[in-house]
């Protein structure tokens, strides 16, 4: 007779391991220190390529077998070749993906089963900023709007509360809404 | 005899079209209004998928022939399948790609030829924030460091100034360092 592997998964998240991770961090706080890294190389015009591989976390350096490679390009109206999403679209992906994952993990920890999560997002940019045509116009997003459709095993009146889990715990949401100190230096 | 297509490209950027774009925006300011969009669908656990296709800009809706599809996942120590970069890595890609493109375009507009641009970036996160273990620890990046290696047709003493072009004009750098208002709502 085959033995069944027992693991308590909720929303695809191994909650036993999640609580083990939390216990481990309570014992050894520095296990929670993560450092994410990337290298990028300019190709031509609006096209450049990031390579993402190792990161520090859980007390050690971690290496993927194969690096992830991400291109960024610009659409034709922004003078690019449109071979990949552009950087501000990647920013929105980072944001929506993170809010979604944060919702999924924290719902799992609370024992709430989700059936479907779908999101639409839109962000506005006025190019007067990027082009340096008006210093009163910011370079970045003026505003980003995210709309969630959630199907979950909770009463309808608890959906709003569930929807708040993502923004409450998401590292990218926190980074983008509260701002991060970014240091840019020349490497000689 | 074949006629040569004449275009003035610098760093792969069509600077004639760049200045035409700037002139067009000076005539009709609303051409500078852009709206970027995406849809995302949760797959399982830490895996979700964004579809990026149309955007509004230059006075009209623009559609790609094929949508871009981006997965986000988490590495094993964060209980994912490691099939794609995670959201905070995407955030760093968005940032570095945007600072690079902004440098390239603004150098092109100034007539400065770049030969090579390579970047390394690292960002620190303390998971006590995401896990909700310590409300004094922010969820997002504590700090991001970007190091540029630039080879360009400028004297060495002008490299620092050149290096500042990216952060000065980058929409993602502005979004991340100054923060963006993000509205999250439930779509019923």
Contacts between the chains, C-beta under 8 A, distances in Angstrom:
chain1	res1	chain2	res2	distance
A	9	B	45	7.9
A	11	B	44	7.6
A	11	B	45	6.7
A	12	B	44	3.7
A	12	B	45	3.1
A	12	B	46	7.6
A	12	B	47	7.5
A	13	B	45	5.1
A	13	B	46	7.3
A	13	B	79	5.8
A	14	B	79	5.6
A	17	B	79	5.8
A	18	B	79	6.1
A	21	B	79	7.5
A	21	B	131	7.8
A	22	B	131	5.9
A	22	B	133	6.8
A	25	B	127	6.8
A	25	B	128	7.0
A	25	B	131	6.9
A	25	B	133	6.6
A	26	B	133	7.2
A	29	B	128	7.1
A	32	B	126	5.4
A	32	B	127	3.9
A	32	B	128	5.0
A	32	B	131	7.4
A	32	B	133	7.6
A	33	B	124	7.2
A	33	B	125	8.0
A	33	B	126	5.9
A	33	B	127	7.7
A	34	B	124	7.1
A	34	B	125	4.7
A	34	B	126	7.5
A	34	B	127	6.2
A	35	B	122	5.6
A	35	B	123	7.0
A	35	B	124	5.4
A	35	B	125	7.8
A	36	B	86	7.8
A	36	B	88	5.5
A	36	B	89	5.3
A	36	B	92	6.1
A	36	B	122	7.1
A	36	B	123	5.3
A	36	B	125	7.0
A	37	B	92	7.9
A	37	B	120	7.3
A	37	B	121	6.7
A	37	B	122	4.8
A	37	B	123	7.9
A	38	B	89	6.7
A	38	B	92	5.4
A	38	B	93	6.1
A	38	B	96	6.4
A	38	B	120	7.5
A	38	B	121	5.3
A	39	B	118	7.2
A	39	B	119	6.8
A	39	B	120	5.4
A	39	B	121	7.9
A	40	B	93	7.5
A	40	B	96	4.6
A	40	B	97	6.5
A	40	B	100	6.1
A	40	B	118	7.1
A	40	B	119	4.3
A	40	B	120	7.9
A	40	B	121	7.3
A	41	B	117	7.4
A	41	B	118	5.3
A	41	B	119	7.7
A	42	B	100	5.4
A	42	B	104	6.3
A	42	B	114	7.3
A	42	B	116	7.1
A	42	B	117	3.8
A	42	B	118	7.4
A	44	B	11	7.6
A	44	B	12	3.7
A	45	B	9	7.9
A	45	B	11	6.6
A	45	B	12	3.1
A	45	B	13	5.1
A	45	B	104	6.8
A	46	B	12	7.7
A	46	B	13	7.3
A	46	B	101	5.2
A	46	B	104	7.1
A	46	B	105	7.3
A	47	B	12	7.5
A	48	B	97	5.5
A	48	B	100	4.8
A	48	B	101	6.6
A	48	B	117	7.6
A	50	B	92	8.0
A	50	B	93	4.5
A	50	B	96	6.3
A	50	B	97	6.5
A	52	B	85	5.0
A	52	B	89	5.2
A	52	B	93	7.0
A	55	B	75	7.1
A	55	B	89	7.7
A	57	B	75	7.7
A	57	B	77	5.6
A	57	B	78	7.7
A	57	B	127	8.0
A	58	B	77	4.5
A	62	B	75	6.5
A	62	B	77	6.5
A	64	B	75	7.6
A	64	B	82	6.6
A	68	B	84	6.6
A	68	B	85	4.8
A	68	B	89	7.6
A	70	B	85	6.8
A	70	B	90	7.7
A	70	B	93	5.1
A	70	B	97	7.9
A	72	B	93	7.1
A	72	B	94	7.7
A	72	B	97	3.6
A	72	B	98	7.6
A	72	B	101	7.0
A	74	B	101	6.8
A	75	B	55	7.1
A	75	B	57	7.7
A	75	B	62	6.5
A	75	B	64	7.6
A	77	B	57	5.6
A	77	B	58	4.4
A	77	B	62	6.5
A	78	B	57	7.7
A	79	B	13	5.8
A	79	B	14	5.6
A	79	B	17	5.8
A	79	B	18	6.1
A	79	B	21	7.5
A	79	B	105	7.6
A	82	B	64	6.6
A	84	B	68	6.7
A	85	B	52	5.0
A	85	B	68	4.8
A	85	B	70	6.8
A	86	B	36	7.8
A	86	B	97	8.0
A	86	B	101	7.8
A	87	B	93	8.0
A	87	B	94	4.9
A	87	B	95	7.6
A	87	B	97	4.3
A	87	B	98	3.4
A	87	B	101	6.3
A	87	B	170	7.8
A	87	B	171	7.3
A	87	B	172	5.0
A	88	B	36	5.5
A	88	B	94	7.2
A	88	B	98	6.9
A	88	B	171	5.4
A	88	B	172	6.1
A	88	B	175	7.7
A	89	B	36	5.3
A	89	B	38	6.6
A	89	B	52	5.2
A	89	B	55	7.7
A	89	B	68	7.6
A	90	B	70	7.7
A	90	B	90	5.8
A	90	B	93	5.7
A	90	B	94	3.8
A	90	B	97	6.6
A	90	B	172	7.9
A	91	B	91	6.9
A	91	B	94	4.0
A	91	B	95	7.8
A	91	B	98	7.7
A	91	B	172	5.2
A	91	B	175	6.3
A	91	B	176	7.8
A	92	B	36	6.1
A	92	B	37	7.9
A	92	B	38	5.3
A	92	B	50	7.9
A	93	B	38	6.1
A	93	B	40	7.5
A	93	B	50	4.5
A	93	B	52	7.0
A	93	B	70	5.0
A	93	B	72	7.1
A	93	B	87	8.0
A	93	B	90	5.7
A	93	B	94	7.8
A	94	B	72	7.7
A	94	B	87	5.0
A	94	B	88	7.2
A	94	B	90	3.8
A	94	B	91	4.0
A	94	B	93	7.8
A	94	B	94	5.7
A	95	B	87	7.6
A	95	B	91	7.7
A	95	B	182	6.9
A	96	B	38	6.4
A	96	B	40	4.6
A	96	B	50	6.3
A	97	B	40	6.5
A	97	B	48	5.5
A	97	B	50	6.5
A	97	B	70	7.9
A	97	B	72	3.6
A	97	B	87	4.3
A	97	B	90	6.6
A	98	B	72	7.7
A	98	B	87	3.4
A	98	B	88	6.9
A	98	B	91	7.7
A	99	B	184	6.9
A	100	B	40	6.1
A	100	B	42	5.4
A	100	B	48	4.9
A	101	B	46	5.2
A	101	B	48	6.6
A	101	B	72	7.0
A	101	B	74	6.8
A	101	B	86	7.8
A	101	B	87	6.3
A	102	B	130	7.1
A	104	B	42	6.3
A	104	B	45	6.9
A	104	B	46	7.1
A	105	B	46	7.3
A	105	B	79	7.6
A	106	B	132	7.6
A	114	B	42	7.3
A	116	B	42	7.1
A	117	B	41	7.4
A	117	B	42	3.8
A	117	B	48	7.6
A	118	B	39	7.1
A	118	B	40	7.1
A	118	B	41	5.2
A	118	B	42	7.4
A	119	B	39	6.8
A	119	B	40	4.3
A	119	B	41	7.7
A	120	B	37	7.2
A	120	B	38	7.5
A	120	B	39	5.4
A	120	B	40	7.9
A	120	B	187	7.3
A	121	B	37	6.7
A	121	B	38	5.3
A	121	B	39	7.9
A	121	B	40	7.3
A	122	B	35	5.6
A	122	B	36	7.1
A	122	B	37	4.8
A	123	B	35	7.0
A	123	B	36	5.3
A	123	B	37	7.9
A	123	B	180	7.7
A	124	B	33	7.2
A	124	B	34	7.1
A	124	B	35	5.4
A	125	B	34	4.7
A	125	B	35	7.8
A	125	B	36	7.0
A	125	B	171	5.8
A	126	B	32	5.4
A	126	B	33	5.9
A	126	B	34	7.5
A	127	B	25	6.7
A	127	B	32	3.9
A	127	B	33	7.8
A	127	B	34	6.2
A	127	B	57	8.0
A	128	B	25	7.0
A	128	B	29	7.2
A	128	B	32	5.0
A	129	B	171	7.0
A	129	B	174	7.2
A	130	B	102	7.1
A	130	B	169	5.7
A	130	B	170	7.8
A	130	B	171	5.5
A	131	B	21	7.8
A	131	B	22	5.9
A	131	B	25	6.9
A	131	B	32	7.3
A	132	B	106	7.6
A	132	B	169	6.3
A	133	B	22	6.8
A	133	B	25	6.6
A	133	B	26	7.2
A	133	B	32	7.6
A	138	B	174	5.8
A	138	B	178	7.1
A	139	B	169	6.0
A	139	B	170	6.4
A	139	B	171	4.8
A	139	B	173	7.4
A	139	B	174	3.8
A	139	B	175	7.9
A	140	B	170	8.0
A	140	B	171	4.5
A	140	B	172	6.7
A	140	B	173	7.5
A	140	B	174	3.5
A	140	B	175	3.4
A	140	B	176	7.8
A	140	B	178	6.8
A	140	B	180	6.3
A	141	B	171	7.0
A	141	B	175	4.9
A	141	B	180	4.6
A	142	B	180	7.8
A	142	B	181	7.9
A	143	B	180	7.0
A	143	B	181	5.3
A	143	B	182	7.9
A	143	B	183	7.1
A	144	B	180	5.7
A	144	B	181	7.4
A	144	B	182	4.6
A	144	B	183	7.2
A	145	B	182	7.7
A	145	B	183	4.8
A	145	B	185	7.4
A	146	B	182	6.6
A	146	B	183	6.9
A	146	B	184	4.7
A	146	B	185	7.3
A	147	B	185	5.5
A	147	B	186	7.6
A	147	B	187	4.1
A	148	B	184	6.9
A	148	B	185	7.2
A	148	B	186	5.6
A	148	B	187	6.0
A	149	B	186	7.9
A	149	B	187	4.9
A	150	B	186	6.9
A	159	B	186	5.8
A	159	B	188	7.9
A	160	B	186	5.8
A	163	B	184	6.8
A	163	B	185	7.7
A	163	B	186	4.6
A	164	B	184	7.7
A	166	B	184	6.9
A	167	B	182	7.4
A	167	B	184	4.9
A	169	B	130	5.7
A	169	B	132	6.3
A	169	B	139	6.0
A	170	B	87	7.8
A	170	B	130	7.8
A	170	B	139	6.4
A	171	B	87	7.3
A	171	B	88	5.4
A	171	B	125	5.8
A	171	B	129	6.9
A	171	B	130	5.5
A	171	B	139	4.8
A	171	B	140	4.6
A	171	B	141	7.0
A	172	B	87	5.0
A	172	B	88	6.1
A	172	B	90	7.9
A	172	B	91	5.2
A	172	B	140	6.7
A	173	B	139	7.4
A	173	B	140	7.5
A	173	B	182	6.4
A	173	B	184	7.9
A	174	B	129	7.2
A	174	B	138	5.8
A	174	B	139	3.8
A	174	B	140	3.5
A	175	B	88	7.7
A	175	B	91	6.3
A	175	B	139	8.0
A	175	B	140	3.3
A	175	B	141	4.9
A	175	B	176	6.4
A	176	B	91	7.7
A	176	B	140	7.8
A	176	B	175	6.4
A	176	B	176	6.3
A	176	B	179	6.9
A	176	B	180	5.3
A	176	B	182	6.2
A	177	B	179	5.7
A	177	B	180	6.5
A	177	B	181	7.1
A	177	B	182	5.2
A	178	B	138	7.1
A	178	B	140	6.8
A	178	B	179	5.7
A	179	B	176	6.9
A	179	B	177	5.7
A	179	B	178	5.6
A	179	B	179	3.8
A	180	B	123	7.7
A	180	B	140	6.3
A	180	B	141	4.6
A	180	B	142	7.8
A	180	B	143	7.0
A	180	B	144	5.7
A	180	B	176	5.3
A	180	B	177	6.5
A	181	B	142	8.0
A	181	B	143	5.3
A	181	B	144	7.4
A	181	B	177	7.1
A	182	B	95	6.9
A	182	B	143	7.9
A	182	B	144	4.6
A	182	B	145	7.7
A	182	B	146	6.6
A	182	B	167	7.4
A	182	B	173	6.4
A	182	B	176	6.2
A	182	B	177	5.3
A	183	B	143	7.1
A	183	B	144	7.2
A	183	B	145	4.8
A	183	B	146	6.9
A	184	B	99	6.9
A	184	B	146	4.7
A	184	B	147	8.0
A	184	B	148	6.9
A	184	B	163	6.8
A	184	B	164	7.7
A	184	B	166	7.0
A	184	B	167	4.9
A	184	B	173	7.9
A	185	B	145	7.4
A	185	B	146	7.2
A	185	B	147	5.4
A	185	B	148	7.2
A	185	B	163	7.7
A	186	B	147	7.6
A	186	B	148	5.6
A	186	B	149	7.9
A	186	B	150	6.9
A	186	B	159	5.8
A	186	B	160	5.8
A	186	B	163	4.6
A	187	B	120	7.2
A	187	B	147	4.1
A	187	B	148	6.1
A	187	B	149	4.9
A	188	B	159	7.9
